[in-house]
Amino acid sequence: MIYSLDKYFKKYGFDAYEEGEARRYLGHDHPDDLAMLGVIRTRLINTRWFMENLHYWYLLDSDDNDDPNDFNYEDILSTLMEDNNLKWLDPKNIKPKEGITAI
């Protein structure tokens, strides 16, 4: 599964990094990074095996900050659950966050 995700993100120009038990995918400050993340996000939220095995999913960006190490965090999974976009996903399967990671 990890190899498939790495390959998929690489296709859209993102590099994979391990961070503890989490996986981090980083863009290259390319103008299309955000658009490509939209494509990836749409595909992944409709991929049952991905969503059923997901523990947490954060988007980090520093585009609006003067300091490139000062990140804004968006909890994608919570947003999807609040918007009721994942009616088929059992919220009991989602584990509490154990650190911060990004996709």
Backbone as CSV, one residue per row, in Angstrom:
resi,resn,N_x,N_y,N_z,CA_x,CA_y,CA_z,C_x,C_y,C_z
1,MET,0.817,-1.181,0.000,0.000,0.000,0.000,0.872,1.260,0.000
2,ILE,1.920,1.300,0.837,2.786,2.479,0.898,3.458,2.706,-0.457
3,TYR,3.922,1.629,-1.089,4.571,1.772,-2.392,3.598,2.379,-3.405
4,SER,2.350,1.954,-3.365,1.347,2.500,-4.286,1.129,3.981,-4.048
5,LEU,1.047,4.382,-2.779,0.878,5.802,-2.464,2.088,6.618,-2.898
6,ASP,3.273,6.103,-2.597,4.498,6.809,-2.993,4.551,7.017,-4.502
7,LYS,4.227,5.974,-5.231,4.234,6.041,-6.691,3.199,7.048,-7.204
8,TYR,2.041,7.048,-6.575,0.966,7.953,-6.979,1.358,9.413,-6.718
9,PHE,1.893,9.704,-5.543,2.313,11.068,-5.242,3.477,11.491,-6.124
10,LYS,4.400,10.581,-6.406,5.542,10.880,-7.271,5.063,11.281,-8.669
11,LYS,4.017,10.620,-9.140,3.436,10.933,-10.449,3.045,12.409,-10.533
12,TYR,2.618,12.989,-9.410,2.191,14.383,-9.375,3.259,15.321,-8.811
13,GLY,4.496,14.830,-8.683,5.617,15.687,-8.316,5.904,15.840,-6.842
14,PHE,5.440,14.915,-6.014,5.682,14.982,-4.572,6.658,13.894,-4.145
15,ASP,7.491,14.226,-3.171,8.446,13.263,-2.623,7.907,12.683,-1.326
16,ALA,8.242,11.420,-1.052,7.778,10.724,0.148,8.882,10.688,1.196
17,TYR,8.482,10.865,2.452,9.397,10.787,3.581,8.713,10.023,4.704
18,GLU,9.503,9.264,5.453,8.978,8.610,6.640,9.188,9.521,7.827
19,GLU,8.186,9.561,8.690,8.272,10.353,9.913,7.645,9.527,11.021
20,GLY,8.458,8.738,11.692,7.922,7.802,12.682,7.070,6.776,11.969
21,GLU,5.833,6.639,12.421,4.901,5.714,11.769,4.084,6.409,10.688
22,ALA,4.343,7.688,10.488,3.572,8.468,9.525,4.324,8.587,8.206
23,ARG,3.611,8.982,7.215,4.161,9.222,5.877,3.950,10.686,5.560
24,ARG,4.957,11.323,5.003,4.875,12.746,4.650,5.179,12.877,3.165
25,TYR,4.364,13.655,2.474,4.568,13.921,1.049,4.757,15.413,0.876
26,LEU,5.849,15.786,0.268,6.199,17.195,0.127,6.298,17.601,-1.334
27,GLY,5.752,18.775,-1.615,5.875,19.357,-2.943,7.175,20.130,-3.045
28,HIS,7.319,20.857,-4.131,8.570,21.585,-4.397,8.321,23.066,-4.642
29,ASP,7.333,23.638,-3.948,6.980,25.057,-4.119,6.660,25.395,-5.567
30,HIS,6.127,24.435,-6.276,5.718,24.637,-7.661,4.318,25.249,-7.667
31,PRO,4.038,26.157,-8.582,2.704,26.776,-8.621,1.556,25.769,-8.742
32,ASP,1.818,24.593,-9.307,0.764,23.592,-9.482,0.614,22.641,-8.300
33,ASP,1.440,22.786,-7.255,1.375,21.859,-6.120,-0.031,21.771,-5.527
34,LEU,-0.656,22.897,-5.277,-1.983,22.884,-4.660,-3.023,22.236,-5.565
35,ALA,-2.959,22.518,-6.848,-3.899,21.896,-7.794,-3.697,20.383,-7.844
36,MET,-2.444,19.947,-7.834,-2.162,18.513,-7.856,-2.625,17.843,-6.567
37,LEU,-2.509,18.550,-5.435,-3.027,18.010,-4.178,-4.537,17.840,-4.246
38,GLY,-5.208,18.743,-4.933,-6.651,18.613,-5.116,-7.013,17.368,-5.893
39,VAL,-6.253,17.077,-6.933,-6.474,15.865,-7.733,-6.239,14.627,-6.877
40,ILE,-5.131,14.624,-6.141,-4.786,13.483,-5.286,-5.850,13.285,-4.212
41,ARG,-6.239,14.373,-3.543,-7.228,14.303,-2.473,-8.542,13.725,-2.971
42,THR,-9.014,14.201,-4.108,-10.271,13.708,-4.665,-10.197,12.213,-4.946
43,ARG,-9.098,11.782,-5.492,-8.956,10.350,-5.801,-8.877,9.512,-4.528
44,LEU,-8.109,10.003,-3.537,-7.915,9.208,-2.324,-9.174,9.130,-1.461
45,ILE,-9.969,10.191,-1.384,-11.175,10.107,-0.545,-12.203,9.149,-1.142
46,ASN,-12.036,8.807,-2.402,-12.924,7.836,-3.047,-12.297,6.453,-3.147
47,THR,-11.154,6.271,-2.483,-10.471,4.982,-2.473,-10.686,4.338,-1.104
48,ARG,-11.557,3.371,-1.078,-11.998,2.774,0.190,-10.839,2.233,1.028
49,TRP,-9.903,1.480,0.446,-8.809,0.904,1.242,-7.961,1.982,1.881
50,PHE,-7.791,3.115,1.204,-7.010,4.215,1.765,-7.736,4.813,2.968
51,MET,-8.990,5.154,2.786,-9.744,5.812,3.844,-9.965,4.904,5.045
52,GLU,-10.141,3.608,4.819,-10.361,2.684,5.930,-9.088,2.429,6.732
53,ASN,-7.937,2.699,6.166,-6.666,2.483,6.857,-6.013,3.778,7.324
54,LEU,-6.681,4.875,7.093,-6.146,6.182,7.439,-6.327,6.449,8.926
55,HIS,-5.273,6.940,9.581,-5.352,7.279,10.998,-5.551,8.777,11.174
56,TYR,-4.849,9.570,10.422,-5.023,11.017,10.405,-4.453,11.557,9.108
57,TRP,-4.934,12.741,8.727,-4.543,13.315,7.434,-4.534,14.826,7.574
58,TYR,-3.349,15.392,7.530,-3.181,16.839,7.674,-2.545,17.426,6.424
59,LEU,-2.985,18.609,6.094,-2.341,19.394,5.052,-1.627,20.541,5.757
60,LEU,-0.347,20.688,5.499,0.430,21.786,6.066,0.839,22.706,4.936
61,ASP,0.710,24.001,5.172,1.213,24.950,4.180,1.759,26.173,4.898
62,SER,2.713,26.804,4.261,3.305,28.030,4.811,3.234,29.153,3.787
63,ASP,2.319,29.025,2.833,2.218,30.002,1.745,1.885,31.415,2.224
64,ASP,1.066,31.519,3.269,0.626,32.838,3.733,1.502,33.411,4.842
65,ASN,2.563,32.719,5.205,3.403,33.145,6.316,4.759,33.638,5.822
66,ASP,5.320,34.591,6.553,6.652,35.091,6.215,7.734,34.051,6.508
67,ASP,7.514,33.264,7.541,8.468,32.225,7.934,8.066,30.910,7.259
68,PRO,8.918,30.345,6.407,8.553,29.100,5.716,8.406,27.904,6.657
69,ASN,8.862,28.032,7.910,8.719,26.945,8.884,7.517,27.150,9.806
70,ASP,6.722,28.178,9.558,5.505,28.454,10.316,4.329,27.943,9.482
71,PHE,3.804,26.781,9.854,2.801,26.110,9.039,1.379,26.331,9.531
72,ASN,0.461,26.394,8.592,-0.967,26.318,8.864,-1.347,24.843,8.705
73,TYR,-2.161,24.337,9.624,-2.581,22.940,9.594,-4.048,22.855,9.225
74,GLU,-4.362,21.952,8.319,-5.755,21.664,7.987,-5.981,20.178,8.217
75,ASP,-6.908,19.856,9.080,-7.244,18.468,9.380,-8.256,18.005,8.326
76,ILE,-7.768,17.382,7.291,-8.614,16.992,6.158,-9.656,15.958,6.574
77,LEU,-9.247,14.990,7.353,-10.164,13.925,7.750,-11.324,14.465,8.580
78,SER,-11.036,15.339,9.535,-12.116,15.926,10.343,-13.068,16.746,9.485
79,THR,-12.519,17.485,8.541,-13.349,18.286,7.644,-14.272,17.390,6.826
80,LEU,-13.743,16.303,6.313,-14.563,15.370,5.535,-15.661,14.753,6.394
81,MET,-15.326,14.418,7.637,-16.311,13.822,8.539,-17.398,14.850,8.895
82,GLU,-16.993,16.098,9.164,-17.959,17.142,9.507,-18.901,17.434,8.349
83,ASP,-18.361,17.431,7.142,-19.173,17.694,5.959,-19.995,16.486,5.543
84,ASN,-19.828,15.378,6.276,-20.549,14.136,6.009,-20.255,13.587,4.610
85,ASN,-19.034,13.819,4.139,-18.644,13.301,2.829,-18.227,11.835,2.882
86,LEU,-18.103,11.299,4.086,-17.651,9.916,4.235,-18.692,9.106,4.997
87,LYS,-19.891,9.090,4.514,-20.990,8.421,5.202,-20.698,6.943,5.428
88,TRP,-19.923,6.330,4.571,-19.647,4.907,4.667,-18.496,4.591,5.613
89,LEU,-17.753,5.618,6.083,-16.601,5.385,6.951,-17.029,5.394,8.416
90,ASP,-16.667,4.369,9.143,-16.998,4.274,10.557,-16.011,5.108,11.373
91,PRO,-16.465,6.175,12.034,-15.556,7.045,12.780,-14.812,6.333,13.902
92,LYS,-15.321,5.173,14.370,-14.633,4.431,15.426,-13.298,3.867,14.947
93,ASN,-13.111,3.758,13.638,-11.857,3.233,13.105,-10.746,4.278,13.072
94,ILE,-11.090,5.527,13.291,-10.102,6.591,13.206,-9.422,6.745,14.559
95,LYS,-8.128,6.605,14.555,-7.356,6.711,15.794,-7.019,8.174,16.068
96,PRO,-6.860,8.512,17.344,-6.472,9.895,17.646,-5.084,10.200,17.108
97,LYS,-4.848,11.458,16.803,-3.557,11.840,16.247,-2.450,11.585,17.253
98,GLU,-1.316,11.132,16.739,-0.153,10.820,17.572,1.028,11.661,17.092
99,GLY,0.788,12.870,16.732,1.823,13.726,16.185,1.261,14.415,14.957
100,ILE,2.070,15.177,14.330,1.632,15.932,13.168,2.348,15.402,11.939
101,THR,1.602,15.161,10.903,2.178,14.740,9.641,1.408,15.442,8.529
102,ALA,1.842,15.248,7.331,1.209,15.982,6.232,1.127,15.145,4.994
103,ILE,0.125,15.460,4.245,0.011,14.946,2.878,-0.196,16.154,2.021
